[in-house]
Amino acid sequence: MEIRSAIFREAVNEALESEVPVLATIFARPLPFTDAIKSRPDVTLIEVRPNNRKRLVSELADRIQAFPKHRFQG
């Protein structure tokens, strides 16, 4: 399981510290590593449920497209 890998955890933390938006799934159950991610002030948690999952596709696409493009250019 990836979450047990120190290399994976480092890569996740690097991604979260970058300026690039990250769209990811995360365990709902408590684990120290995922709890730390979920408690970050720059993380927005959205629960995917049967009654919202179709709508979330366009909502999440809109959120990602709203990020300033200049932030991604090297």
N, C-alpha and C positions, 0 to 999 in steps of 0.2 A: 504494500500500500504506500503510495507516494508520500503521504503525510508523515511517515516515519523516517523519510530520507532527509538528512541534513541539507543535502544539495538542493532538493526540491524546496525545502523551507526557505533557504537562502534566495533561491530564484523568485519565489513568491514575494518575499520582502523587497527584493530589488525592483520587481515590477510595481509594487505598491508605492515605492519611494520615487518612481520615475514620474515624468510629466504626462505620460501616455495614459489615457483612460483604460481601465481594466474592467472587463465584464467577466464575472466568474460565478461559479456555484460554490456553496460552502455547506458543511455539515450543519444541521439544525441542532443536533445534540451537542452538549458542552464538551470541549476538549481545550486544553490550555492554549495551544497554537491558534486554533480557529477562534476562540474567545477573544484573544488579543486582536485578531484582525477585525472581528465584528465590533469591537469597542473603539476602533480608530475613529477620530472625528471626521476623516475624509472618506469614510465608507458609508454607503447608503445600502441598507438591507431592504430587499423587496421579496416578499414571500410569493412564490408561484403557486397558484391554486387553480383548480379547474375553471373557476369563474373569471379569472383574470389573465390566464396564460395567452390567449389569442391577442388580447389588447396589448400585452407587454412587448410583443415583437416590435410594433411600430413605436411604442413609447420609449423603449430602450434605444432603438435606432435614432430617434429624434434627439435623445439626450447625448448620445455619442457624437452625432453630427454637429451639435451645438458647441462642442469644444473648439476653441480657436485653432485654426489650421497652423498658424505660425509656431505653435508650441511643439509641433511634430517635425519641423524641418531642422536638419542638422546644420 
